[in-house]
Amino acid sequence: AVLVLLLAVVVVISLRAVGTIMAVTMLVTPAATARLLARTLRQMTLFGVLFGVAEGVGGLMISYHLDSSPGATIGLLAAGVFAIVFAITLPRRMPHHHRPLG
């Protein structure tokens, strides 16, 4: 119940701070990336937090040096990290009968 309450507070505050699309991006993308790597809920939570913090800080640093929009840079970085992790974990997630020979 406490986790759900905290999530609701984060959503309400982030909607006011960064807008709807950015709030969804900042909540969903790190969790989706973590899901690709984690085997347990505990790992997924830990990875999600680490990805969220790293993408947020990294996106802010990149946007500062490129003089770009922080929100868009964080979103692009999060999408890029997701795409890389998705590609790397694809062979592990493919069913055996769909794997290429060799």
N, CA, C and O atoms as a GROMACS GRO file, in nm:
protein
  408
    1ALA      N    1   0.083  -0.119   0.000
    1ALA     CA    2   0.000   0.000   0.000
    1ALA      C    3   0.088   0.126   0.000
    1ALA      O    4   0.054   0.226  -0.064
    2VAL      N    5   0.199   0.120   0.071
    2VAL     CA    6   0.289   0.236   0.078
    2VAL      C    7   0.351   0.262  -0.059
    2VAL      O    8   0.364   0.378  -0.100
    3LEU      N    9   0.390   0.156  -0.129
    3LEU     CA   10   0.450   0.171  -0.261
    3LEU      C   11   0.352   0.233  -0.360
    3LEU      O   12   0.390   0.318  -0.440
    4VAL      N   13   0.227   0.193  -0.355
    4VAL     CA   14   0.124   0.248  -0.443
    4VAL      C   15   0.102   0.396  -0.411
    4VAL      O   16   0.087   0.477  -0.502
    5LEU      N   17   0.100   0.430  -0.284
    5LEU     CA   18   0.084   0.569  -0.244
    5LEU      C   19   0.202   0.654  -0.292
    5LEU      O   20   0.182   0.764  -0.344
    6LEU      N   21   0.323   0.602  -0.276
    6LEU     CA   22   0.441   0.675  -0.323
    6LEU      C   23   0.439   0.691  -0.474
    6LEU      O   24   0.476   0.796  -0.526
    7LEU      N   25   0.396   0.588  -0.546
    7LEU     CA   26   0.386   0.597  -0.691
    7LEU      C   27   0.286   0.704  -0.732
    7LEU      O   28   0.311   0.780  -0.825
    8ALA      N   29   0.174   0.710  -0.665
    8ALA     CA   30   0.074   0.811  -0.696
    8ALA      C   31   0.129   0.952  -0.672
    8ALA      O   32   0.106   1.042  -0.753
    9VAL      N   33   0.201   0.971  -0.563
    9VAL     CA   34   0.261   1.101  -0.534
    9VAL      C   35   0.362   1.139  -0.641
    9VAL      O   36   0.364   1.253  -0.688
   10VAL      N   37   0.446   1.044  -0.680
   10VAL     CA   38   0.547   1.070  -0.785
   10VAL      C   39   0.479   1.107  -0.916
   10VAL      O   40   0.524   1.200  -0.984
   11VAL      N   41   0.373   1.038  -0.953
   11VAL     CA   42   0.303   1.066  -1.078
   11VAL      C   43   0.244   1.206  -1.075
   11VAL      O   44   0.260   1.282  -1.172
   12VAL      N   45   0.178   1.242  -0.968
   12VAL     CA   46   0.115   1.375  -0.959
   12VAL      C   47   0.220   1.485  -0.964
   12VAL      O   48   0.203   1.584  -1.035
   13ILE      N   49   0.329   1.470  -0.890
   13ILE     CA   50   0.434   1.572  -0.889
   13ILE      C   51   0.502   1.580  -1.025
   13ILE      O   52   0.529   1.689  -1.075
   14SER      N   53   0.531   1.464  -1.084
   14SER     CA   54   0.602   1.466  -1.213
   14SER      C   55   0.515   1.521  -1.325
   14SER      O   56   0.566   1.583  -1.417
   15LEU      N   57   0.384   1.499  -1.319
   15LEU     CA   58   0.296   1.555  -1.421
   15LEU      C   59   0.301   1.707  -1.420
   15LEU      O   60   0.300   1.770  -1.526
   16ARG      N   61   0.306   1.764  -1.304
   16ARG     CA   62   0.315   1.909  -1.294
   16ARG      C   63   0.452   1.961  -1.335
   16ARG      O   64   0.463   2.069  -1.392
   17ALA      N   65   0.555   1.884  -1.305
   17ALA     CA   66   0.691   1.930  -1.331
   17ALA      C   67   0.733   1.914  -1.477
   17ALA      O   68   0.792   2.006  -1.533
   18VAL      N   69   0.703   1.801  -1.539
   18VAL     CA   70   0.758   1.775  -1.672
   18VAL      C   71   0.654   1.745  -1.778
   18VAL      O   72   0.689   1.736  -1.896
   19GLY      N   73   0.530   1.730  -1.745
   19GLY     CA   74   0.428   1.702  -1.844
   19GLY      C   75   0.398   1.553  -1.854
   19GLY      O   76   0.470   1.468  -1.802
   20THR      N   77   0.289   1.526  -1.923
   20THR     CA   78   0.238   1.389  -1.930
   20THR      C   79   0.333   1.294  -2.001
   20THR      O   80   0.365   1.188  -1.947
   21ILE      N   81   0.378   1.330  -2.120
   21ILE     CA   82   0.461   1.238  -2.198
   21ILE      C   83   0.593   1.211  -2.126
   21ILE      O   84   0.637   1.096  -2.121
   22MET      N   85   0.656   1.313  -2.073
   22MET     CA   86   0.782   1.293  -2.001
   22MET      C   87   0.762   1.210  -1.876
   22MET      O   88   0.845   1.125  -1.844
   23ALA      N   89   0.653   1.232  -1.804
   23ALA     CA   90   0.626   1.154  -1.683
   23ALA      C   91   0.611   1.007  -1.718
   23ALA      O   92   0.666   0.921  -1.648
   24VAL      N   93   0.538   0.976  -1.825
   24VAL     CA   94   0.522   0.838  -1.867
   24VAL      C   95   0.656   0.780  -1.909
   24VAL      O   96   0.689   0.666  -1.874
   25THR      N   97   0.734   0.857  -1.984
   25THR     CA   98   0.865   0.811  -2.028
   25THR      C   99   0.956   0.781  -1.909
   25THR      O  100   1.024   0.678  -1.907
   26MET      N  101   0.957   0.869  -1.811
   26MET     CA  102   1.046   0.853  -1.696
   26MET      C  103   1.001   0.738  -1.605
   26MET      O  104   1.084   0.683  -1.532
   27LEU      N  105   0.874   0.702  -1.607
   27LEU     CA  106   0.825   0.593  -1.524
   27LEU      C  107   0.832   0.458  -1.595
   27LEU      O  108   0.867   0.357  -1.533
   28VAL      N  109   0.799   0.455  -1.723
   28VAL     CA  110   0.784   0.329  -1.794
   28VAL      C  111   0.916   0.277  -1.850
   28VAL      O  112   0.946   0.158  -1.837
   29THR      N  113   0.996   0.363  -1.911
   29THR     CA  114   1.116   0.315  -1.982
   29THR      C  115   1.218   0.248  -1.890
   29THR      O  116   1.265   0.140  -1.924
   30PRO      N  117   1.254   0.306  -1.776
   30PRO     CA  118   1.349   0.234  -1.688
   30PRO      C  119   1.294   0.100  -1.640
   30PRO      O  120   1.368   0.002  -1.629
   31ALA      N  121   1.165   0.094  -1.612
   31ALA     CA  122   1.105  -0.033  -1.567
   31ALA      C  123   1.104  -0.136  -1.680
   31ALA      O  124   1.129  -0.254  -1.656
   32ALA      N  125   1.074  -0.092  -1.801
   32ALA     CA  126   1.075  -0.184  -1.915
   32ALA      C  127   1.216  -0.236  -1.942
   32ALA      O  128   1.235  -0.354  -1.973
   33THR      N  129   1.314  -0.150  -1.931
   33THR     CA  130   1.453  -0.190  -1.950
   33THR      C  131   1.494  -0.290  -1.842
   33THR      O  132   1.557  -0.392  -1.870
   34ALA      N  133   1.457  -0.260  -1.719
   34ALA     CA  134   1.490  -0.349  -1.607
   34ALA      C  135   1.424  -0.486  -1.624
   34ALA      O  136   1.483  -0.588  -1.588
   35ARG      N  137   1.304  -0.488  -1.679
   35ARG     CA  138   1.232  -0.614  -1.699
   35ARG      C  139   1.307  -0.708  -1.794
   35ARG      O  140   1.300  -0.830  -1.780
   36LEU      N  141   1.378  -0.650  -1.888
   36LEU     CA  142   1.454  -0.730  -1.983
   36LEU      C  143   1.572  -0.802  -1.917
   36LEU      O  144   1.616  -0.906  -1.966
   37LEU      N  145   1.622  -0.747  -1.808
   37LEU     CA  146   1.742  -0.801  -1.742
   37LEU      C  147   1.713  -0.880  -1.616
   37LEU      O  148   1.789  -0.970  -1.580
   38ALA      N  149   1.605  -0.846  -1.547
   38ALA     CA  150   1.579  -0.901  -1.414
   38ALA      C  151   1.512  -1.038  -1.420
   38ALA      O  152   1.436  -1.068  -1.512
   39ARG      N  153   1.543  -1.118  -1.319
   39ARG     CA  154   1.479  -1.249  -1.305
   39ARG      C  155   1.379  -1.249  -1.188
   39ARG      O  156   1.290  -1.334  -1.183
   40THR      N  157   1.394  -1.155  -1.096
   40THR     CA  158   1.303  -1.145  -0.982
   40THR      C  159   1.249  -1.003  -0.971
   40THR      O  160   1.302  -0.910  -1.032
   41LEU      N  161   1.143  -0.988  -0.893
   41LEU     CA  162   1.085  -0.856  -0.872
   41LEU      C  163   1.184  -0.764  -0.800
   41LEU      O  164   1.191  -0.645  -0.828
   42ARG      N  165   1.258  -0.820  -0.708
   42ARG     CA  166   1.358  -0.741  -0.634
   42ARG      C  167   1.464  -0.685  -0.730
   42ARG      O  168   1.501  -0.568  -0.722
   43GLN      N  169   1.514  -0.772  -0.820
   43GLN     CA  170   1.611  -0.726  -0.919
   43GLN      C  171   1.551  -0.620  -1.012
   43GLN      O  172   1.616  -0.521  -1.044
   44MET      N  173   1.427  -0.643  -1.053
   44MET     CA  174   1.362  -0.546  -1.143
   44MET      C  175   1.348  -0.410  -1.076
   44MET      O  176   1.371  -0.307  -1.140
   45THR      N  177   1.312  -0.408  -0.950
   45THR     CA  178   1.301  -0.283  -0.877
   45THR      C  179   1.435  -0.213  -0.867
   45THR      O  180   1.446  -0.093  -0.893
   46LEU      N  181   1.538  -0.287  -0.829
   46LEU     CA  182   1.672  -0.230  -0.817
   46LEU      C  183   1.723  -0.178  -0.951
   46LEU      O  184   1.772  -0.066  -0.960
   47PHE      N  185   1.711  -0.260  -1.056
   47PHE     CA  186   1.757  -0.218  -1.188
   47PHE      C  187   1.677  -0.098  -1.239
   47PHE      O  188   1.735  -0.007  -1.299
   48GLY      N  189   1.547  -0.096  -1.214
   48GLY     CA  190   1.464   0.015  -1.257
   48GLY      C  191   1.506   0.146  -1.194
   48GLY      O  192   1.514   0.249  -1.261
   49VAL      N  193   1.534   0.142  -1.064
   49VAL     CA  194   1.580   0.262  -0.994
   49VAL      C  195   1.716   0.306  -1.049
   49VAL      O  196   1.737   0.424  -1.075
   50LEU      N  197   1.806   0.210  -1.066
   50LEU     CA  198   1.939   0.245  -1.119
   50LEU      C  199   1.932   0.302  -1.259
   50LEU      O  200   1.998   0.402  -1.289
   51PHE      N  201   1.851   0.240  -1.347
   51PHE     CA  202   1.836   0.294  -1.482
   51PHE      C  203   1.772   0.433  -1.479
   51PHE      O  204   1.816   0.522  -1.550
   52GLY      N  205   1.670   0.451  -1.397
   52GLY     CA  206   1.603   0.581  -1.389
   52GLY      C  207   1.696   0.692  -1.344
   52GLY      O  208   1.698   0.800  -1.403
   53VAL      N  209   1.773   0.665  -1.240
   53VAL     CA  210   1.866   0.766  -1.189
   53VAL      C  211   1.977   0.793  -1.291
   53VAL      O  212   2.010   0.908  -1.318
   54ALA      N  213   2.034   0.686  -1.346
   54ALA     CA  214   2.144   0.702  -1.442
   54ALA      C  215   2.097   0.776  -1.568
   54ALA      O  216   2.167   0.863  -1.619
   55GLU      N  217   1.979   0.742  -1.617
   55GLU     CA  218   1.928   0.810  -1.737
   55GLU      C  219   1.892   0.955  -1.708
   55GLU      O  220   1.914   1.042  -1.792
   56GLY      N  221   1.838   0.981  -1.591
   56GLY     CA  222   1.806   1.119  -1.555
   56GLY      C  223   1.930   1.206  -1.542
   56GLY      O  224   1.936   1.314  -1.600
   57VAL      N  225   2.027   1.159  -1.466
   57VAL     CA  226   2.151   1.235  -1.447
   57VAL      C  227   2.229   1.244  -1.578
   57VAL      O  228   2.278   1.351  -1.616
   58GLY      N  229   2.240   1.130  -1.648
   58GLY     CA  230   2.311   1.130  -1.776
   58GLY      C  231   2.246   1.222  -1.878
   58GLY      O  232   2.314   1.295  -1.949
   59GLY      N  233   2.114   1.217  -1.885
   59GLY     CA  234   2.041   1.304  -1.978
   59GLY      C  235   2.061   1.451  -1.946
   59GLY      O  236   2.075   1.533  -2.037
   60LEU      N  237   2.062   1.485  -1.818
   60LEU     CA  238   2.086   1.625  -1.779
   60LEU      C  239   2.227   1.669  -1.816
   60LEU      O  240   2.247   1.781  -1.862
   61MET      N  241   2.324   1.581  -1.794
   61MET     CA  242   2.463   1.615  -1.828
   61MET      C  243   2.479   1.633  -1.979
   61MET      O  244   2.544   1.727  -2.025
   62ILE      N  245   2.421   1.542  -2.055
   62ILE     CA  246   2.430   1.552  -2.201
   62ILE      C  247   2.360   1.678  -2.250
   62ILE      O  248   2.413   1.748  -2.336
   63SER      N  249   2.242   1.707  -2.196
   63SER     CA  250   2.168   1.825  -2.241
   63SER      C  251   2.242   1.954  -2.206
   63SER      O  252   2.235   2.052  -2.281
   64TYR      N  253   2.313   1.955  -2.096
   64TYR     CA  254   2.392   2.071  -2.057
   64TYR      C  255   2.504   2.095  -2.159
   64TYR      O  256   2.526   2.208  -2.203
   65HIS      N  257   2.574   1.988  -2.195
   65HIS     CA  258   2.687   2.002  -2.287
   65HIS      C  259   2.643   2.027  -2.431
   65HIS      O  260   2.715   2.092  -2.507
   66LEU      N  261   2.526   1.976  -2.469
   66LEU     CA  262   2.476   1.998  -2.605
   66LEU      C  263   2.384   2.118  -2.615
   66LEU      O  264   2.340   2.155  -2.724
   67ASP      N  265   2.353   2.179  -2.501
   67ASP     CA  266   2.259   2.291  -2.494
   67ASP      C  267   2.125   2.252  -2.559
   67ASP      O  268   2.071   2.324  -2.643
   68SER      N  269   2.074   2.137  -2.516
   68SER     CA  270   1.947   2.087  -2.569
   68SER      C  271   1.843   2.080  -2.457
   68SER      O  272   1.874   2.105  -2.340
   69SER      N  273   1.724   2.047  -2.494
   69SER     CA  274   1.615   2.034  -2.397
   69SER      C  275   1.640   1.916  -2.304
   69SER      O  276   1.660   1.805  -2.352
   70PRO      N  277   1.639   1.938  -2.173
   70PRO     CA  278   1.668   1.828  -2.080
   70PRO      C  279   1.567   1.714  -2.089
   70PRO      O  280   1.605   1.597  -2.086
   71GLY      N  281   1.439   1.746  -2.099
   71GLY     CA  282   1.337   1.642  -2.103
   71GLY      C  283   1.351   1.552  -2.224
   71GLY      O  284   1.344   1.430  -2.213
   72ALA      N  285   1.370   1.613  -2.339
   72ALA     CA  286   1.385   1.536  -2.462
   72ALA      C  287   1.513   1.453  -2.459
   72ALA      O  288   1.514   1.340  -2.507
   73THR      N  289   1.620   1.509  -2.404
   73THR     CA  290   1.746   1.437  -2.398
   73THR      C  291   1.736   1.317  -2.306
   73THR      O  292   1.786   1.209  -2.338
   74ILE      N  293   1.670   1.333  -2.192
   74ILE     CA  294   1.650   1.220  -2.100
   74ILE      C  295   1.566   1.114  -2.168
   74ILE      O  296   1.597   0.995  -2.158
   75GLY      N  297   1.461   1.154  -2.236
   75GLY     CA  298   1.375   1.058  -2.307
   75GLY      C  299   1.449   0.984  -2.416
   75GLY      O  300   1.433   0.862  -2.430
   76LEU      N  301   1.530   1.054  -2.494
   76LEU     CA  302   1.608   0.989  -2.599
   76LEU      C  303   1.712   0.894  -2.541
   76LEU      O  304   1.733   0.785  -2.594
   77LEU      N  305   1.776   0.935  -2.433
   77LEU     CA  306   1.874   0.848  -2.369
   77LEU      C  307   1.807   0.721  -2.316
   77LEU      O  308   1.859   0.611  -2.332
   78ALA      N  309   1.692   0.738  -2.252
   78ALA     CA  310   1.618   0.623  -2.199
   78ALA      C  311   1.577   0.528  -2.311
   78ALA      O  312   1.589   0.407  -2.298
   79ALA      N  313   1.529   0.584  -2.422
   79ALA     CA  314   1.490   0.501  -2.536
   79ALA      C  315   1.612   0.431  -2.596
   79ALA      O  316   1.603   0.315  -2.636
   80GLY      N  317   1.724   0.501  -2.603
   80GLY     CA  318   1.846   0.441  -2.655
   80GLY      C  319   1.896   0.327  -2.569
   80GLY      O  320   1.936   0.222  -2.620
   81VAL      N  321   1.894   0.347  -2.438
   81VAL     CA  322   1.937   0.241  -2.346
   81VAL      C  323   1.844   0.121  -2.359
   81VAL      O  324   1.890   0.007  -2.361
   82PHE      N  325   1.713   0.145  -2.367
   82PHE     CA  326   1.618   0.036  -2.384
   82PHE      C  327   1.647  -0.040  -2.513
   82PHE      O  328   1.648  -0.164  -2.512
   83ALA      N  329   1.671   0.031  -2.623
   83ALA     CA  330   1.697  -0.034  -2.752
   83ALA      C  331   1.823  -0.121  -2.746
   83ALA      O  332   1.825  -0.231  -2.800
   84ILE      N  333   1.926  -0.071  -2.682
   84ILE     CA  334   2.052  -0.147  -2.670
   84ILE      C  335   2.030  -0.272  -2.586
   84ILE      O  336   2.073  -0.381  -2.625
   85VAL      N  337   1.966  -0.258  -2.472
   85VAL     CA  338   1.941  -0.374  -2.385
   85VAL      C  339   1.848  -0.473  -2.455
   85VAL      O  340   1.867  -0.594  -2.443
   86PHE      N  341   1.750  -0.423  -2.527
   86PHE     CA  342   1.658  -0.509  -2.601
   86PHE      C  343   1.735  -0.593  -2.703
   86PHE      O  344   1.715  -0.714  -2.713
   87ALA      N  345   1.824  -0.528  -2.778
   87ALA     CA  346   1.902  -0.599  -2.880
   87ALA      C  347   1.998  -0.701  -2.817
   87ALA      O  348   2.014  -0.811  -2.869
   88ILE      N  349   2.060  -0.664  -2.707
   88ILE     CA  350   2.156  -0.754  -2.642
   88ILE      C  351   2.087  -0.876  -2.583
   88ILE      O  352   2.142  -0.986  -2.588
   89THR      N  353   1.968  -0.858  -2.528
   89THR     CA  354   1.899  -0.968  -2.463
   89THR      C  355   1.808  -1.047  -2.557
   89THR      O  356   1.748  -1.145  -2.516
   90LEU      N  357   1.798  -1.006  -2.681
   90LEU     CA  358   1.709  -1.073  -2.776
   90LEU      C  359   1.740  -1.221  -2.792
   90LEU      O  360   1.647  -1.301  -2.788
   91PRO      N  361   1.865  -1.262  -2.811
   91PRO     CA  362   1.891  -1.406  -2.825
   91PRO      C  363   1.846  -1.488  -2.704
   91PRO      O  364   1.800  -1.601  -2.719
   92ARG      N  365   1.860  -1.433  -2.586
   92ARG     CA  366   1.820  -1.504  -2.464
   92ARG      C  367   1.669  -1.519  -2.456
   92ARG      O  368   1.618  -1.616  -2.400
   93ARG      N  369   1.597  -1.422  -2.511
   93ARG     CA  370   1.451  -1.423  -2.502
   93ARG      C  371   1.382  -1.496  -2.616
   93ARG      O  372   1.263  -1.524  -2.609
   94MET      N  373   1.456  -1.526  -2.722
   94MET     CA  374   1.396  -1.593  -2.838
   94MET      C  375   1.371  -1.741  -2.807
   94MET      O  376   1.453  -1.806  -2.742
   95PRO      N  377   1.258  -1.793  -2.852
   95PRO     CA  378   1.236  -1.938  -2.837
   95PRO      C  379   1.340  -2.016  -2.917
   95PRO      O  380   1.391  -1.966  -3.018
   96HIS      N  381   1.370  -2.134  -2.873
   96HIS     CA  382   1.474  -2.214  -2.937
   96HIS      C  383   1.446  -2.242  -3.083
   96HIS      O  384   1.538  -2.244  -3.164
   97HIS      N  385   1.318  -2.263  -3.119
   97HIS     CA  386   1.286  -2.296  -3.258
   97HIS      C  387   1.295  -2.177  -3.352
   97HIS      O  388   1.285  -2.194  -3.473
   98HIS      N  389   1.314  -2.055  -3.299
   98HIS     CA  390   1.329  -1.936  -3.384
   98HIS      C  391   1.472  -1.887  -3.391
   98HIS      O  392   1.502  -1.791  -3.463
   99ARG      N  393   1.560  -1.951  -3.319
   99ARG     CA  394   1.701  -1.907  -3.320
   99ARG      C  395   1.767  -1.948  -3.452
   99ARG      O  396   1.743  -2.057  -3.503
  100PRO      N  397   1.852  -1.860  -3.506
  100PRO     CA  398   1.923  -1.898  -3.628
  100PRO      C  399   2.022  -2.010  -3.603
  100PRO      O  400   2.074  -2.025  -3.492
  101LEU      N  401   2.047  -2.089  -3.703
  101LEU     CA  402   2.142  -2.199  -3.691
  101LEU      C  403   2.283  -2.145  -3.680
  101LEU      O  404   2.316  -2.041  -3.738
  102GLY      N  405   2.366  -2.215  -3.605
  102GLY     CA  406   2.507  -2.176  -3.597
  102GLY      C  407   2.551  -2.133  -3.467
  102GLY      O  408   2.668  -2.098  -3.450
   0.00000   0.00000   0.00000
